[in-house]
């Protein structure tokens, strides 16, 4: 696949890479918030939105058969390097999706199995 440096990318490929990275940061924040809510037994609208974001991302990964469904579009823009391979070695990048899936399922299970605490007392 070969490394594609930032200065070799076209404007659209750069914009897509930035947007994809921003989306990934939002997804990681959603994952962290789900775990926070599982640990503190908090229930609020942000938890609902975070859980929905993770479930939508999971569905997209099922459609992509474990790969990011944006990969083909990213490659068409001239950026064939998967996002995780920009920050992780190739083997770790390939393992990131299954590992994050397990972490997400664990957080969602924690939310479901730990009932909320009544904070009005």
The first five atom37 places (N, CA, C, CB, O) and aatype in JSON, in Angstrom:
{
  "aatype": [20, 20, 20, 20, 20, 20, 20, 20, 20, 20, 20, 20, 20, 20, 20, 20, 20, 20, 20, 20, 20, 20, 20, 20, 20, 20, 20, 20, 20, 20, 20, 20, 20, 20, 20, 20, 20, 20, 20, 20, 20, 20, 20, 20, 20, 20, 20, 20, 20, 20, 20, 20, 20, 20, 20, 20, 20, 20, 20, 20, 20, 20, 20, 20, 20, 20, 20, 20, 20, 20, 20, 20, 20, 20, 20, 20, 20, 20, 20, 20, 20, 20, 20, 20, 20, 20, 20, 20, 20, 20, 20, 20, 20, 20, 20, 20, 20, 20, 20, 20, 20, 20, 20, 20, 20, 20, 20, 20, 20, 20, 20, 20, 20, 20, 20, 20, 20, 20, 20, 20, 20],
  "atom_mask": [
    [1, 1, 1, 1, 1],
    [1, 1, 1, 1, 1],
    [1, 1, 1, 1, 1],
    [1, 1, 1, 1, 1],
    [1, 1, 1, 1, 1],
    [1, 1, 1, 1, 1],
    [1, 1, 1, 1, 1],
    [1, 1, 1, 1, 1],
    [1, 1, 1, 1, 1],
    [1, 1, 1, 1, 1],
    [1, 1, 1, 1, 1],
    [1, 1, 1, 1, 1],
    [1, 1, 1, 1, 1],
    [1, 1, 1, 1, 1],
    [1, 1, 1, 1, 1],
    [1, 1, 1, 1, 1],
    [1, 1, 1, 1, 1],
    [1, 1, 1, 1, 1],
    [1, 1, 1, 1, 1],
    [1, 1, 1, 1, 1],
    [1, 1, 1, 1, 1],
    [1, 1, 1, 1, 1],
    [1, 1, 1, 1, 1],
    [1, 1, 1, 1, 1],
    [1, 1, 1, 1, 1],
    [1, 1, 1, 1, 1],
    [1, 1, 1, 1, 1],
    [1, 1, 1, 1, 1],
    [1, 1, 1, 1, 1],
    [1, 1, 1, 1, 1],
    [1, 1, 1, 1, 1],
    [1, 1, 1, 1, 1],
    [1, 1, 1, 1, 1],
    [1, 1, 1, 1, 1],
    [1, 1, 1, 1, 1],
    [1, 1, 1, 1, 1],
    [1, 1, 1, 1, 1],
    [1, 1, 1, 1, 1],
    [1, 1, 1, 1, 1],
    [1, 1, 1, 1, 1],
    [1, 1, 1, 1, 1],
    [1, 1, 1, 1, 1],
    [1, 1, 1, 1, 1],
    [1, 1, 1, 1, 1],
    [1, 1, 1, 1, 1],
    [1, 1, 1, 1, 1],
    [1, 1, 1, 1, 1],
    [1, 1, 1, 1, 1],
    [1, 1, 1, 1, 1],
    [1, 1, 1, 1, 1],
    [1, 1, 1, 1, 1],
    [1, 1, 1, 1, 1],
    [1, 1, 1, 1, 1],
    [1, 1, 1, 1, 1],
    [1, 1, 1, 1, 1],
    [1, 1, 1, 1, 1],
    [1, 1, 1, 1, 1],
    [1, 1, 1, 1, 1],
    [1, 1, 1, 1, 1],
    [1, 1, 1, 1, 1],
    [1, 1, 1, 1, 1],
    [1, 1, 1, 1, 1],
    [1, 1, 1, 1, 1],
    [1, 1, 1, 1, 1],
    [1, 1, 1, 1, 1],
    [1, 1, 1, 1, 1],
    [1, 1, 1, 1, 1],
    [1, 1, 1, 1, 1],
    [1, 1, 1, 1, 1],
    [1, 1, 1, 1, 1],
    [1, 1, 1, 1, 1],
    [1, 1, 1, 1, 1],
    [1, 1, 1, 1, 1],
    [1, 1, 1, 1, 1],
    [1, 1, 1, 1, 1],
    [1, 1, 1, 1, 1],
    [1, 1, 1, 1, 1],
    [1, 1, 1, 1, 1],
    [1, 1, 1, 1, 1],
    [1, 1, 1, 1, 1],
    [1, 1, 1, 1, 1],
    [1, 1, 1, 1, 1],
    [1, 1, 1, 1, 1],
    [1, 1, 1, 1, 1],
    [1, 1, 1, 1, 1],
    [1, 1, 1, 1, 1],
    [1, 1, 1, 1, 1],
    [1, 1, 1, 1, 1],
    [1, 1, 1, 1, 1],
    [1, 1, 1, 1, 1],
    [1, 1, 1, 1, 1],
    [1, 1, 1, 1, 1],
    [1, 1, 1, 1, 1],
    [1, 1, 1, 1, 1],
    [1, 1, 1, 1, 1],
    [1, 1, 1, 1, 1],
    [1, 1, 1, 1, 1],
    [1, 1, 1, 1, 1],
    [1, 1, 1, 1, 1],
    [1, 1, 1, 1, 1],
    [1, 1, 1, 1, 1],
    [1, 1, 1, 1, 1],
    [1, 1, 1, 1, 1],
    [1, 1, 1, 1, 1],
    [1, 1, 1, 1, 1],
    [1, 1, 1, 1, 1],
    [1, 1, 1, 1, 1],
    [1, 1, 1, 1, 1],
    [1, 1, 1, 1, 1],
    [1, 1, 1, 1, 1],
    [1, 1, 1, 1, 1],
    [1, 1, 1, 1, 1],
    [1, 1, 1, 1, 1],
    [1, 1, 1, 1, 1],
    [1, 1, 1, 1, 1],
    [1, 1, 1, 1, 1],
    [1, 1, 1, 1, 1],
    [1, 1, 1, 1, 1],
    [1, 1, 1, 1, 1],
    [1, 1, 1, 1, 1],
    [1, 1, 1, 1, 1]
  ],
  "atom_positions": [
    [[0.82, -1.19, 0.0], [0.0, 0.0, 0.0], [0.87, 1.26, 0.0], [-0.93, 0.0, 1.2], [0.55, 2.22, -0.69]],
    [[1.92, 1.26, 0.74], [2.84, 2.39, 0.72], [2.3, 3.61, 1.45], [3.17, 2.75, -0.68], [1.1, 3.87, 1.46]],
    [[3.21, 4.32, 2.03], [2.82, 5.52, 2.78], [2.59, 6.68, 1.82], [3.9, 5.89, 3.82], [3.36, 6.9, 0.88]],
    [[1.52, 7.41, 2.06], [1.22, 8.61, 1.29], [1.37, 9.79, 2.23], [-0.23, 8.55, 0.65], [0.62, 9.92, 3.2]],
    [[2.33, 10.64, 1.95], [2.59, 11.79, 2.82], [1.56, 12.89, 2.59], [4.01, 12.33, 2.58], [0.98, 13.02, 1.51]],
    [[1.36, 13.67, 3.63], [0.39, 14.76, 3.63], [0.59, 15.7, 2.44], [0.48, 15.55, 4.92], [-0.37, 16.07, 1.76]],
    [[1.83, 16.08, 2.19], [2.09, 17.04, 1.11], [1.93, 16.43, -0.29], [3.5, 17.6, 1.26], [1.98, 17.16, -1.28]],
    [[1.74, 15.11, -0.37], [1.48, 14.47, -1.66], [-0.02, 14.26, -1.93], [2.2, 13.13, -1.72], [-0.41, 13.84, -3.01]],
    [[-0.83, 14.57, -0.92], [-2.28, 14.4, -1.07], [-2.89, 15.62, -1.75], [-2.94, 14.16, 0.29], [-2.41, 16.74, -1.57]],
    [[-3.93, 15.4, -2.51], [-4.68, 16.5, -3.08], [-5.53, 17.2, -2.02], [-5.57, 16.0, -4.23], [-5.67, 16.7, -0.9]],
    [[-6.09, 18.33, -2.37], [-6.89, 19.11, -1.42], [-8.08, 18.31, -0.89], [-7.38, 20.4, -2.09], [-8.36, 18.33, 0.31]],
    [[-8.78, 17.61, -1.76], [-9.95, 16.83, -1.33], [-9.54, 15.66, -0.43], [-10.71, 16.31, -2.55], [-10.24, 15.36, 0.54]],
    [[-8.45, 15.02, -0.74], [-7.97, 13.9, 0.09], [-7.56, 14.41, 1.47], [-6.79, 13.18, -0.59], [-7.82, 13.75, 2.48]],
    [[-6.92, 15.57, 1.52], [-6.55, 16.16, 2.82], [-7.79, 16.5, 3.63], [-5.7, 17.41, 2.62], [-7.85, 16.2, 4.82]],
    [[-8.77, 17.12, 2.98], [-10.0, 17.49, 3.67], [-10.71, 16.24, 4.2], [-10.94, 18.29, 2.72], [-11.22, 16.23, 5.32]],
    [[-10.74, 15.19, 3.38], [-11.37, 13.95, 3.82], [-10.63, 13.34, 4.99], [-11.44, 12.95, 2.66], [-11.25, 12.86, 5.94]],
    [[-9.3, 13.36, 4.94], [-8.51, 12.8, 6.04], [-8.78, 13.55, 7.34], [-7.0, 12.84, 5.69], [-8.91, 12.93, 8.4]],
    [[-8.86, 14.87, 7.26], [-9.15, 15.68, 8.46], [-10.55, 15.38, 8.99], [-9.02, 17.2, 8.14], [-10.73, 15.19, 10.19]],
    [[-11.53, 15.32, 8.09], [-12.9, 15.03, 8.51], [-13.01, 13.63, 9.1], [-13.87, 15.18, 7.32], [-13.7, 13.43, 10.1]],
    [[-12.35, 12.68, 8.5], [-12.36, 11.3, 8.99], [-11.71, 11.23, 10.38], [-11.63, 10.36, 8.0], [-12.21, 10.53, 11.26]],
    [[-10.61, 11.93, 10.56], [-9.95, 11.95, 11.87], [-10.84, 12.62, 12.92], [-8.6, 12.7, 11.77], [-10.92, 12.14, 14.05]],
    [[-11.5, 13.71, 12.55], [-12.41, 14.39, 13.49], [-13.56, 13.47, 13.87], [-12.95, 15.71, 12.86], [-13.95, 13.4, 15.03]],
    [[-14.11, 12.76, 12.89], [-15.19, 11.81, 13.15], [-14.7, 10.72, 14.12], [-15.69, 11.18, 11.83], [-15.44, 10.32, 15.01]],
    [[-13.49, 10.27, 13.93], [-12.93, 9.23, 14.8], [-12.76, 9.74, 16.23], [-11.59, 8.75, 14.26], [-13.0, 9.0, 17.19]],
    [[-12.35, 10.97, 16.38], [-12.22, 11.56, 17.72], [-13.59, 11.63, 18.39], [-11.58, 12.98, 17.64], [-13.71, 11.33, 19.58]],
    [[-14.61, 12.02, 17.65], [-15.97, 12.06, 18.2], [-16.41, 10.66, 18.62], [-16.96, 12.65, 17.15], [-17.01, 10.5, 19.69]],
    [[-16.12, 9.67, 17.81], [-16.49, 8.28, 18.15], [-15.76, 7.82, 19.41], [-16.17, 7.34, 16.97], [-16.36, 7.15, 20.26]],
    [[-14.48, 8.16, 19.54], [-13.74, 7.78, 20.75], [-14.29, 8.5, 21.98], [-12.24, 8.09, 20.59], [-14.34, 7.93, 23.07]],
    [[-14.71, 9.74, 21.81], [-15.33, 10.48, 22.92], [-16.65, 9.82, 23.31], [-15.56, 11.96, 22.54], [-16.97, 9.72, 24.49]],
    [[-17.42, 9.38, 22.32], [-18.68, 8.69, 22.6], [-18.42, 7.4, 23.37], [-19.44, 8.38, 21.29], [-19.14, 7.08, 24.32]],
    [[-17.39, 6.68, 22.98], [-17.02, 5.45, 23.67], [-16.62, 5.74, 25.12], [-15.87, 4.74, 22.94], [-17.04, 5.03, 26.04]],
    [[-15.83, 6.75, 25.31], [-15.41, 7.12, 26.67], [-16.62, 7.54, 27.51], [-14.37, 8.27, 26.63], [-16.69, 7.2, 28.69]],
    [[-17.56, 8.26, 26.91], [-18.73, 8.72, 27.66], [-19.63, 7.54, 28.04], [-19.52, 9.75, 26.84], [-20.21, 7.53, 29.12]],
    [[-19.76, 6.55, 27.16], [-20.54, 5.37, 27.5], [-19.92, 4.67, 28.71], [-20.62, 4.39, 26.29], [-20.63, 4.27, 29.63]],
    [[-18.61, 4.53, 28.72], [-17.94, 3.91, 29.87], [-18.09, 4.76, 31.13], [-16.46, 3.68, 29.56], [-18.28, 4.22, 32.22]],
    [[-18.01, 6.07, 30.99], [-18.21, 6.97, 32.13], [-19.6, 6.75, 32.71], [-18.01, 8.44, 31.71], [-19.76, 6.66, 33.93]],
    [[-20.6, 6.68, 31.84], [-21.98, 6.48, 32.31], [-22.18, 5.1, 32.92], [-22.95, 6.68, 31.15], [-22.95, 4.95, 33.86]],
    [[-21.49, 4.1, 32.39], [-21.57, 2.77, 32.98], [-20.98, 2.78, 34.39], [-20.85, 1.73, 32.1], [-21.53, 2.17, 35.31]],
    [[-19.87, 3.47, 34.56], [-19.19, 3.51, 35.86], [-19.96, 4.34, 36.89], [-17.8, 4.08, 35.7], [-20.0, 3.99, 38.06]],
    [[-20.56, 5.44, 36.44], [-21.25, 6.35, 37.38], [-22.75, 6.12, 37.44], [-20.98, 7.78, 36.98], [-23.45, 6.75, 38.24]],
    [[-23.25, 5.21, 36.6], [-24.68, 4.92, 36.51], [-25.49, 6.13, 36.09], [-25.19, 4.41, 37.84], [-26.66, 6.27, 36.46]],
    [[-24.88, 6.99, 35.33], [-25.54, 8.19, 34.81], [-26.36, 7.83, 33.58], [-24.5, 9.3, 34.47], [-25.95, 6.98, 32.79]],
    [[-27.48, 8.46, 33.44], [-28.33, 8.3, 32.26], [-28.78, 9.68, 31.81], [-29.55, 7.37, 32.55], [-29.41, 10.41, 32.58]],
    [[-28.47, 10.03, 30.59], [-28.88, 11.34, 30.07], [-28.92, 11.29, 28.55], [-27.92, 12.45, 30.56], [-28.62, 10.27, 27.93]],
    [[-29.29, 12.4, 27.97], [-29.41, 12.48, 26.51], [-28.07, 12.24, 25.82], [-29.98, 13.86, 26.09], [-28.01, 11.62, 24.76]],
    [[-26.99, 12.73, 26.43], [-25.67, 12.53, 25.83], [-25.31, 11.05, 25.76], [-24.6, 13.3, 26.63], [-24.66, 10.6, 24.82]],
    [[-25.74, 10.28, 26.76], [-25.51, 8.83, 26.73], [-26.28, 8.21, 25.57], [-25.92, 8.17, 28.07], [-25.75, 7.38, 24.84]],
    [[-27.52, 8.62, 25.41], [-28.33, 8.09, 24.31], [-27.67, 8.4, 22.97], [-29.75, 8.68, 24.34], [-27.59, 7.53, 22.1]],
    [[-27.2, 9.62, 22.8], [-26.55, 10.01, 21.55], [-25.24, 9.25, 21.35], [-26.29, 11.52, 21.53], [-24.92, 8.83, 20.24]],
    [[-24.49, 9.07, 22.42], [-23.22, 8.34, 22.33], [-23.45, 6.88, 21.97], [-22.45, 8.44, 23.66], [-22.76, 6.33, 21.11]],
    [[-24.42, 6.26, 22.63], [-24.73, 4.87, 22.33], [-25.21, 4.73, 20.88], [-25.78, 4.31, 23.31], [-24.83, 3.8, 20.18]],
    [[-26.05, 5.65, 20.45], [-26.55, 5.61, 19.06], [-25.39, 5.76, 18.08], [-27.6, 6.72, 18.83], [-25.34, 5.07, 17.06]],
    [[-24.46, 6.66, 18.37], [-23.31, 6.86, 17.49], [-22.48, 5.58, 17.39], [-22.42, 8.02, 18.0], [-22.03, 5.21, 16.3]],
    [[-22.28, 4.89, 18.52], [-21.52, 3.65, 18.49], [-22.26, 2.55, 17.73], [-21.22, 3.18, 19.91], [-21.64, 1.78, 17.0]],
    [[-23.56, 2.49, 17.9], [-24.34, 1.47, 17.19], [-24.35, 1.72, 15.68], [-25.77, 1.42, 17.72], [-24.27, 0.78, 14.9]],
    [[-24.44, 2.99, 15.29], [-24.39, 3.33, 13.86], [-23.02, 3.0, 13.28], [-24.71, 4.83, 13.64], [-22.91, 2.45, 12.19]],
    [[-21.98, 3.33, 14.03], [-20.62, 3.0, 13.59], [-20.45, 1.49, 13.45], [-19.57, 3.57, 14.57], [-19.84, 1.01, 12.5]],
    [[-21.0, 0.75, 14.42], [-20.93, -0.71, 14.36], [-21.64, -1.25, 13.13], [-21.53, -1.32, 15.61], [-21.14, -2.16, 12.47]],
    [[-22.8, -0.69, 12.82], [-23.54, -1.13, 11.63], [-22.74, -0.82, 10.36], [-24.93, -0.44, 11.57], [-22.72, -1.62, 9.43]],
    [[-22.1, 0.34, 10.34], [-21.28, 0.71, 9.17], [-20.1, -0.26, 9.0], [-20.76, 2.16, 9.31], [-19.73, -0.61, 7.88]],
    [[-19.53, -0.69, 10.11], [-18.42, -1.64, 10.03], [-18.9, -3.02, 9.6], [-17.71, -1.74, 11.39], [-18.16, -3.75, 8.94]],
    [[-20.12, -3.38, 9.95], [-20.68, -4.64, 9.46], [-20.85, -4.56, 7.95], [-22.05, -4.95, 10.15], [-20.5, -5.5, 7.23]],
    [[-21.38, -3.43, 7.48], [-21.54, -3.23, 6.03], [-20.18, -3.32, 5.33], [-22.2, -1.86, 5.74], [-20.06, -3.9, 4.25]],
    [[-19.15, -2.73, 5.96], [-17.8, -2.76, 5.39], [-17.04, -4.04, 5.69], [-17.01, -1.6, 5.91], [-15.85, -4.14, 5.41]],
    [[-17.72, -5.03, 6.26], [-17.11, -6.33, 6.62], [-15.86, -6.17, 7.48], [-16.76, -7.1, 5.37], [-14.85, -6.83, 7.26]],
    [[-15.96, -5.29, 8.46], [-14.86, -5.09, 9.4], [-13.9, -3.98, 9.0], [-14.1, -6.34, 9.54], [-13.04, -3.59, 9.79]],
    [[-14.05, -3.47, 7.79], [-13.22, -2.36, 7.33], [-14.08, -1.1, 7.29], [-12.59, -2.66, 5.93], [-15.31, -1.18, 7.16]],
    [[-13.45, 0.02, 7.39], [-14.17, 1.28, 7.32], [-14.85, 1.4, 5.95], [-13.21, 2.48, 7.56], [-14.2, 1.24, 4.92]],
    [[-16.14, 1.68, 5.94], [-16.83, 1.79, 4.66], [-16.4, 3.02, 3.85], [-18.32, 1.84, 4.89], [-16.73, 3.13, 2.67]],
    [[-15.68, 3.93, 4.47], [-15.18, 5.1, 3.76], [-13.89, 4.8, 2.99], [-14.94, 6.23, 4.73], [-13.44, 5.62, 2.2]],
    [[-13.3, 3.63, 3.22], [-12.03, 3.28, 2.58], [-12.01, 3.42, 1.07], [-11.69, 1.89, 2.93], [-11.1, 4.04, 0.53]],
    [[-13.0, 2.86, 0.36], [-12.99, 2.99, -1.1], [-13.08, 4.45, -1.56], [-14.14, 2.2, -1.69], [-12.41, 4.84, -2.52]],
    [[-13.9, 5.24, -0.88], [-14.0, 6.66, -1.25], [-12.68, 7.38, -0.97], [-15.17, 7.35, -0.48], [-12.23, 8.21, -1.76]],
    [[-12.07, 7.05, 0.14], [-10.79, 7.64, 0.51], [-9.74, 7.3, -0.55], [-10.34, 7.14, 1.9], [-8.95, 8.16, -0.95]],
    [[-9.72, 6.05, -0.99], [-8.76, 5.63, -2.02], [-9.01, 6.36, -3.34], [-8.83, 4.1, -2.24], [-8.06, 6.75, -4.02]],
    [[-10.28, 6.55, -3.7], [-10.59, 7.28, -4.94], [-10.1, 8.71, -4.89], [-12.1, 7.26, -5.19], [-9.8, 9.31, -5.92]],
    [[-10.03, 9.26, -3.68], [-9.54, 10.63, -3.52], [-8.01, 10.69, -3.55], [-10.06, 11.24, -2.22], [-7.43, 11.77, -3.49]],
    [[-7.37, 9.53, -3.63], [-5.91, 9.5, -3.71], [-5.22, 9.21, -2.39], [-5.42, 10.78, -4.23], [-4.01, 9.42, -2.27]],
    [[-5.97, 8.72, -1.4], [-5.4, 8.41, -0.09], [-5.71, 6.96, 0.25], [-5.94, 9.37, 1.01], [-6.74, 6.7, 0.88]],
    [[-4.85, 6.02, -0.14], [-5.13, 4.6, 0.09], [-4.77, 4.1, 1.5], [-4.38, 3.79, -0.92], [-4.98, 2.93, 1.8]],
    [[-4.24, 4.96, 2.36], [-3.79, 4.55, 3.68], [-4.95, 4.61, 4.68], [-2.61, 5.43, 4.16], [-5.49, 5.69, 4.91]],
    [[-5.35, 3.48, 5.27], [-6.41, 3.5, 6.28], [-6.04, 4.4, 7.46], [-6.71, 2.07, 6.77], [-4.86, 4.52, 7.82]],
    [[-7.04, 5.02, 8.04], [-6.81, 6.0, 9.1], [-5.98, 5.44, 10.26], [-8.13, 6.51, 9.63], [-5.04, 6.09, 10.71]],
    [[-6.32, 4.25, 10.73], [-5.59, 3.69, 11.87], [-4.12, 3.45, 11.52], [-6.23, 2.38, 12.31], [-3.26, 3.5, 12.41]],
    [[-3.81, 3.2, 10.25], [-2.41, 2.98, 9.86], [-1.6, 4.26, 9.87], [-2.35, 2.34, 8.49], [-0.38, 4.22, 9.75]],
    [[-2.26, 5.39, 10.0], [-1.54, 6.66, 10.14], [-0.94, 6.82, 11.52], [-2.46, 7.83, 9.84], [0.04, 7.55, 11.7]],
    [[-1.54, 6.14, 12.52], [-1.09, 6.31, 13.9], [-0.64, 5.02, 14.57], [-2.19, 6.92, 14.7], [-0.08, 5.05, 15.66]],
    [[-0.89, 3.88, 13.92], [-0.52, 2.59, 14.49], [0.24, 1.76, 13.47], [-1.77, 1.84, 14.99], [0.08, 1.95, 12.26]],
    [[1.08, 0.83, 13.94], [1.68, -0.12, 13.0], [0.58, -0.93, 12.32], [2.69, -1.05, 13.73], [-0.52, -1.08, 12.87]],
    [[0.87, -1.46, 11.15], [-0.15, -2.14, 10.33], [-0.88, -3.25, 11.1], [0.5, -2.73, 9.09], [-2.1, -3.34, 11.04]],
    [[-0.14, -4.07, 11.81], [-0.76, -5.18, 12.55], [-1.68, -4.66, 13.66], [0.32, -6.09, 13.15], [-2.79, -5.17, 13.84]],
    [[-1.24, -3.65, 14.39], [-2.07, -3.06, 15.45], [-3.29, -2.36, 14.85], [-1.25, -2.07, 16.3], [-4.37, -2.4, 15.43]],
    [[-3.11, -1.72, 13.7], [-4.23, -1.04, 13.05], [-5.3, -2.04, 12.66], [-3.74, -0.27, 11.81], [-6.49, -1.75, 12.79]],
    [[-4.91, -3.2, 12.18], [-5.87, -4.24, 11.79], [-6.61, -4.77, 13.02], [-5.15, -5.4, 11.06], [-7.77, -5.15, 12.93]],
    [[-5.93, -4.8, 14.17], [-6.54, -5.3, 15.41], [-7.38, -4.23, 16.11], [-5.46, -5.8, 16.36], [-8.14, -4.55, 17.03]],
    [[-7.26, -2.99, 15.7], [-7.95, -1.9, 16.4], [-9.47, -2.04, 16.33], [-7.54, -0.56, 15.82], [-10.15, -1.83, 17.33]],
    [[-10.01, -2.39, 15.17], [-11.46, -2.49, 15.02], [-12.03, -3.58, 15.94], [-11.82, -2.79, 13.55], [-12.97, -3.29, 16.69]],
    [[-11.51, -4.81, 15.92], [-12.06, -5.81, 16.84], [-11.88, -5.42, 18.31], [-11.39, -7.16, 16.6], [-12.77, -5.66, 19.13]],
    [[-10.75, -4.81, 18.64], [-10.52, -4.4, 20.03], [-11.51, -3.31, 20.45], [-9.07, -3.9, 20.21], [-12.07, -3.37, 21.55]],
    [[-11.72, -2.33, 19.59], [-12.67, -1.27, 19.92], [-14.1, -1.81, 19.97], [-12.58, -0.13, 18.89], [-14.92, -1.32, 20.74]],
    [[-14.4, -2.81, 19.15], [-15.71, -3.45, 19.21], [-15.94, -4.07, 20.59], [-15.84, -4.53, 18.1], [-17.0, -3.89, 21.19]],
    [[-14.95, -4.79, 21.09], [-15.06, -5.43, 22.4], [-15.22, -4.37, 23.49], [-13.82, -6.31, 22.69], [-16.04, -4.53, 24.4]],
    [[-14.46, -3.3, 23.41], [-14.56, -2.22, 24.4], [-15.94, -1.57, 24.33], [-13.46, -1.17, 24.17], [-16.52, -1.26, 25.37]],
    [[-16.46, -1.35, 23.13], [-17.79, -0.74, 22.97], [-18.88, -1.65, 23.52], [-18.06, -0.42, 21.49], [-19.77, -1.19, 24.23]],
    [[-18.82, -2.93, 23.21], [-19.82, -3.87, 23.72], [-19.75, -3.92, 25.25], [-19.59, -5.29, 23.12], [-20.78, -3.97, 25.92]],
    [[-18.54, -3.9, 25.79], [-18.39, -3.88, 27.25], [-19.0, -2.65, 27.88], [-16.92, -3.96, 27.61], [-19.68, -2.75, 28.91]],
    [[-18.78, -1.5, 27.29], [-19.36, -0.27, 27.82], [-20.87, -0.27, 27.74], [-18.81, 0.93, 27.09], [-21.55, 0.12, 28.69]],
    [[-21.41, -0.69, 26.6], [-22.87, -0.74, 26.44], [-23.47, -1.77, 27.39], [-23.24, -1.08, 24.99], [-24.55, -1.53, 27.95]],
    [[-22.8, -2.9, 27.58], [-23.29, -3.9, 28.53], [-23.26, -3.34, 29.95], [-22.44, -5.18, 28.45], [-24.18, -3.59, 30.73]],
    [[-22.23, -2.59, 30.27], [-22.16, -1.97, 31.59], [-23.32, -1.01, 31.83], [-20.85, -1.23, 31.75], [-23.87, -0.97, 32.93]],
    [[-23.67, -0.26, 30.82], [-24.81, 0.66, 30.94], [-26.1, -0.13, 31.15], [-24.93, 1.56, 29.68], [-26.92, 0.23, 31.99]],
    [[-26.26, -1.21, 30.4], [-27.5, -1.99, 30.49], [-27.59, -2.79, 31.79], [-27.6, -2.93, 29.32], [-28.68, -2.95, 32.34]],
    [[-26.47, -3.28, 32.28], [-26.49, -4.16, 33.45], [-26.41, -3.42, 34.79], [-25.35, -5.13, 33.36], [-26.73, -3.98, 35.83]],
    [[-25.99, -2.18, 34.75], [-25.91, -1.39, 35.99], [-27.03, -0.35, 35.97], [-24.5, -0.68, 36.14], [-26.95, 0.63, 35.24]],
    [[-28.06, -0.57, 36.76], [-29.19, 0.36, 36.72], [-28.79, 1.76, 37.17], [-30.33, -0.16, 37.61], [-27.84, 1.93, 37.94]],
    [[-29.51, 2.75, 36.68], [-29.17, 4.13, 37.07], [-29.43, 4.38, 38.55], [-29.98, 5.13, 36.23], [-30.24, 3.7, 39.18]],
    [[-28.72, 5.35, 39.09], [-28.88, 5.76, 40.48], [-29.78, 6.99, 40.51], [-27.5, 6.05, 41.15], [-29.63, 7.9, 39.69]],
    [[-30.72, 7.01, 41.45], [-31.58, 8.18, 41.61], [-30.78, 9.27, 42.32], [-32.88, 7.82, 42.42], [-30.47, 9.14, 43.5]],
    [[-30.46, 10.32, 41.62], [-29.61, 11.4, 42.15], [-30.4, 12.5, 42.83], [-28.77, 12.0, 41.04], [-29.82, 13.48, 43.29]],
    [[-31.73, 12.36, 42.89], [-32.57, 13.4, 43.49], [-32.59, 13.34, 45.01], [-33.98, 13.3, 42.98], [-33.13, 14.24, 45.65]],
    [[-32.0, 12.31, 45.59], [-32.05, 12.15, 47.06], [-31.14, 13.1, 47.77], [-31.69, 10.73, 47.45], [-31.07, 13.09, 48.99]]
  ]
}
